[in-house]
Amino acid sequence: PFCPQIVEDEKHFINLCKRYRTLREPLIEKCVLLKPIFSYFSEEQKFIFIMTNNEVSLSVAKFASLAMEFREIEMKKLII
């Protein structure tokens, strides 16, 4: 419901969805710290790095948890 013209799959959720931009910033900062060229990766390469790098797994979990809480709140607003 947040991005009606786009499939809201894992890649979109982790890398692209503008709704979660602020929540995603610490995760991206961690990735850039670990891999300075991260910003130059394609979206596919970023997704693979994020999902396979053990050093960012805690950051991914935090992001996913916060984003799902945020999504739940936003979904309730749509129902009301």
Phi and psi in degrees as a GROMACS rama.xvg file:
@    title "Ramachandran Plot"
@    xaxis  label "Phi"
@    yaxis  label "Psi"
@TYPE xy
-88.3035  -30.8548  PHE-2
-130.455  76.2395  CYS-3
-62.9332  -22.7497  PRO-4
-92.4557  1.4164  GLN-5
-130.42  145.148  ILE-6
-72.1554  122.381  VAL-7
-86.657  69.9299  GLU-8
-93.0594  -173.869  ASP-9
-60.7536  -42.0161  GLU-10
-61.9676  -44.3605  LYS-11
-63.1811  -45.8247  HIS-12
-60.8727  -48.6915  PHE-13
-74.4727  -41.5721  ILE-14
-101.735  -37.2181  ASN-15
-119.841  -32.2009  LEU-16
-56.9648  122.059  CYS-17
-65.9555  -25.471  LYS-18
-61.2009  -28.8823  ARG-19
-106.876  12.4648  TYR-20
-53.3835  -50.3682  ARG-21
-64.4843  -40.6786  THR-22
-67.8798  -28.3541  LEU-23
-79.5993  -21.443  ARG-24
-53.2287  -46.6084  GLU-25
-61.526  -35.2152  PRO-26
-65.1848  -46.8375  LEU-27
-65.1288  -40.6513  ILE-28
-59.8081  -41.627  GLU-29
-62.7  -42.3427  LYS-30
-63.1658  -42.9396  CYS-31
-66.2862  -37.0861  VAL-32
-62.7827  -41.9699  LEU-33
-75.9113  -34.1292  LEU-34
-139.428  88.1405  LYS-35
-52.08  -26.8275  PRO-36
-84.9346  4.26051  ILE-37
-50.6092  -41.2947  PHE-38
-60.2926  -23.4783  SER-39
-91.5624  -6.30404  TYR-40
-67.0756  153.295  PHE-41
-70.4317  166.619  SER-42
-60.2321  -37.0875  GLU-43
-63.4711  -45.9746  GLU-44
-64.3789  -39.6169  GLN-45
-61.3491  -45.8977  LYS-46
-60.8968  -45.7949  PHE-47
-62.2644  -44.6351  ILE-48
-59.7435  -48.188  PHE-49
-61.4025  -42.5638  ILE-50
-81.2917  -14.1835  MET-51
-115.38  -7.80072  THR-52
-91.9314  116.082  ASN-53
-62.2255  -28.181  ASN-54
-72.6402  -15.7789  GLU-55
-107.596  2.14035  VAL-56
-59.6732  -39.1025  SER-57
-66.0299  -39.8283  LEU-58
-64.887  -37.8894  SER-59
-64.0844  -44.561  VAL-60
-62.8166  -42.5183  ALA-61
-61.8879  -47.2149  LYS-62
-59.1965  -48.5833  PHE-63
-61.1163  -42.1976  ALA-64
-63.4951  -48.6983  SER-65
-64.5029  -40.9805  LEU-66
-65.9657  -38.4566  ALA-67
-68.8792  -37.6569  MET-68
-62.5371  -46.6843  GLU-69
-59.7558  -44.0345  PHE-70
-61.1057  -42.7672  ARG-71
-61.0027  -42.9627  GLU-72
-63.2158  -45.2127  ILE-73
-65.6143  -37.1171  GLU-74
-64.4007  -39.4618  MET-75
-62.4116  -35.6142  LYS-76
-64.7298  -34.9407  LYS-77
-70.076  -31.6739  LEU-78
-74.6316  -35.3298  ILE-79
